[in-house]
Amino acid sequence: MESEGRNGKKLILVPGPFQGHLTPMLQLATILKSKGFSITIAHTHFNSPDSSAHPDFTFLCIPDGLSEEEVRNPDLMSIVQRLNVNCESSFRECLTRGTNHMEPVDKICCIIYDAVVFFSEAVARDLKVPSIALHTSSAATTIVRPILLQLKAQGHIPIPDSMLQALVPLHQPLRFKDLPLSNFGSLDYFLELVVLASKIRSSSAIIFNTIHCLEESPLAQLHQHYQVPIFPIGPLHKLAPTSAVSLLQEDTGCIPWLDKQTHNSVIYVSLGSIAHLDQDQLSEMAWGLANSKQPFLWVIRPGSIPGSEWIESMDEEFKECVKDRACIVKWAPQKKVLAHEAVGGFWSHCGWNSTLESIGEGVPIICQPCFGDQNVNARYLTHEWKVGLELEGEIERGTIERAVRTLMKKKEGEEMRQRVLDLKHKCDVSIVDGGSSCHYLSELVELLRSF
Ligand SMILES: O=c1ccn([C@@H]2O[C@H](COP(=O)(O)OP(=O)(O)O[C@H]3O[C@H](CO)[C@@H](O)[C@H](O)[C@H]3O)[C@@H](O)[C@H]2O)c(=O)[nH]1
């Protein structure tokens, strides 16, 4: 049984079962452990994290009732929907039954849950345990999501072409086309999920993996919107740099390859853990990179190109053309890659973790958002913080080649690099004594200790 934390307080943390959600929750767990709390990670069977990487935590598997078929071909929206239905009673049972590795309910001081697995809040309320939500996307995304519901009510979803380029009132620099619509599953369920995941219900506070200096205005709007404390305590990966939580095996062979490249010469390419490409897009990306003449490190996730295996789908001519300046892996140790001095640019889908990790290492970005909050993040990167280049329209080799050259070789790219280094410095300042994230973290810890 997990020994009591130094301060005698026990926390249950419930992550969302996707890479971009598990990562920040495990980082938060590491941070709170260092503050003296004992930690139980209550996770679904689906995409369960590797418990051996975190010997300090207790792991509790919530039976999730998903069928083998649902797990084999996961459809994100329906998985989220099913988990929120299936897991409420099994989670409650896990907590109340007091299994060998579980503490009695009255010893739990708080349940911290990812906002997408809101069944956790229902259980916390039922058991009269305080709860706090963690939002894993940006504050800007959270504050604009309700606009989608207004648009739907006005019959403006799908958003008409005539509106797409217009700025969203009170939410500049966002245009209507940047609003965080999902590509997955039914629109109605997505909108329902937006409502359910943004409700605070009985929870006592909301944690954001963001930084005051990056999102001052959206955070101010959130403070007005929600009647509970908001804790922007990011970037979590900087506060918990050793917290490993990869669902896929990392290929560390790319690090010795990077060691041989010159300073700021490599463009790192990754579209995160969810986005998919088709064969034509893969080919355009490949030739855009090849024609840019820049060395590149490219993550091609297994299964991300439906119907083909990753490397077999690249043709011989391409392999020959890039053989001295390309490294292609299935999954990279991304934080180490971005911190490597050879990496001078990141071509990213702009998931929120990748966005923070790139800013945190002072690496400018070519932005290719695929869906949802990535559109919001890309717009902030290109038009608010001005540290990213927008790759708009179809994926096309000429556009890619030009974007890579601009970022890596031209004055415009160098200016972005300077600005992102300034932002990195501000982020570094936020997490040390006197910094905003450090301050909010102390307040969060104080609240948790008061429960
Ligand atoms: O080869 C790789 C590629 C990625 N990563 C890591 O995987 C995470 C990816 O997270 P993120 O950049 O946020 O992308 P997604 O996995 O696509 O995340 C989902 O969840 C995020 C948080 O809610 C959202 O912002 C995204 O839009 C959504 O797709 C990051 O920590 C990366 O460091 C690796 O370690 N190795």
The ligand as a MOL file (V3000), in Angstrom:
LIG
                    3D

  0  0  0     0  0            999 V3000
M  V30 BEGIN CTAB
M  V30 COUNTS 36 38 0 0 0
M  V30 BEGIN ATOM
M  V30 1 O 7.3540 11.4790 -31.6720 0
M  V30 2 C 6.7420 12.0450 -30.7640 0
M  V30 3 C 5.6050 12.8590 -30.9810 0
M  V30 4 C 4.9780 13.4360 -29.8880 0
M  V30 5 N 5.4440 13.2060 -28.6320 0
M  V30 6 C 4.7760 13.8090 -27.4550 0
M  V30 7 O 3.3820 13.6010 -27.5550 0
M  V30 8 C 2.6970 14.7150 -27.0280 0
M  V30 9 C 1.7150 15.1590 -28.0840 0
M  V30 10 O 0.8220 16.0760 -27.5270 0
M  V30 11 P 0.1980 17.2670 -28.3790 0
M  V30 12 O 1.2520 18.0280 -29.0440 0
M  V30 13 O -0.6810 18.0640 -27.4580 0
M  V30 14 O -0.6020 16.5620 -29.5290 0
M  V30 15 P -1.7500 15.4100 -29.5620 0
M  V30 16 O -1.1670 14.1510 -29.1640 0
M  V30 17 O -2.3540 15.5040 -30.8970 0
M  V30 18 O -2.7640 15.9290 -28.4210 0
M  V30 19 C -4.1790 15.9780 -28.2890 0
M  V30 20 O -4.3710 16.5890 -27.0020 0
M  V30 21 C -3.8690 17.9170 -26.8900 0
M  V30 22 C -4.1020 18.4000 -25.4710 0
M  V30 23 O -5.4520 18.4820 -25.1750 0
M  V30 24 C -4.5430 18.8220 -27.9140 0
M  V30 25 O -3.9730 20.1220 -27.8670 0
M  V30 26 C -4.3640 18.2340 -29.3130 0
M  V30 27 O -5.0530 19.0190 -30.2780 0
M  V30 28 C -4.9090 16.8150 -29.3340 0
M  V30 29 O -4.7730 16.2370 -30.6180 0
M  V30 30 C 3.7360 15.7810 -26.7060 0
M  V30 31 O 3.9570 15.8350 -25.3220 0
M  V30 32 C 4.9790 15.2990 -27.4230 0
M  V30 33 O 6.1830 15.6090 -26.7540 0
M  V30 34 C 6.5560 12.4290 -28.4130 0
M  V30 35 O 6.9980 12.2510 -27.2720 0
M  V30 36 N 7.1710 11.8660 -29.4930 0
M  V30 END ATOM
M  V30 BEGIN BOND
M  V30 1 2 1 2
M  V30 2 1 2 3
M  V30 3 1 2 36
M  V30 4 2 3 4
M  V30 5 1 4 5
M  V30 6 1 5 6
M  V30 7 1 5 34
M  V30 8 1 6 7
M  V30 9 1 6 32
M  V30 10 1 7 8
M  V30 11 1 8 9
M  V30 12 1 8 30
M  V30 13 1 9 10
M  V30 14 1 10 11
M  V30 15 2 11 12
M  V30 16 1 11 13
M  V30 17 1 11 14
M  V30 18 1 14 15
M  V30 19 2 15 16
M  V30 20 1 15 17
M  V30 21 1 15 18
M  V30 22 1 18 19
M  V30 23 1 19 20
M  V30 24 1 19 28
M  V30 25 1 20 21
M  V30 26 1 21 22
M  V30 27 1 21 24
M  V30 28 1 22 23
M  V30 29 1 24 25
M  V30 30 1 24 26
M  V30 31 1 26 27
M  V30 32 1 26 28
M  V30 33 1 28 29
M  V30 34 1 30 31
M  V30 35 1 30 32
M  V30 36 1 32 33
M  V30 37 2 34 35
M  V30 38 1 34 36
M  V30 END BOND
M  V30 END CTAB
M  END
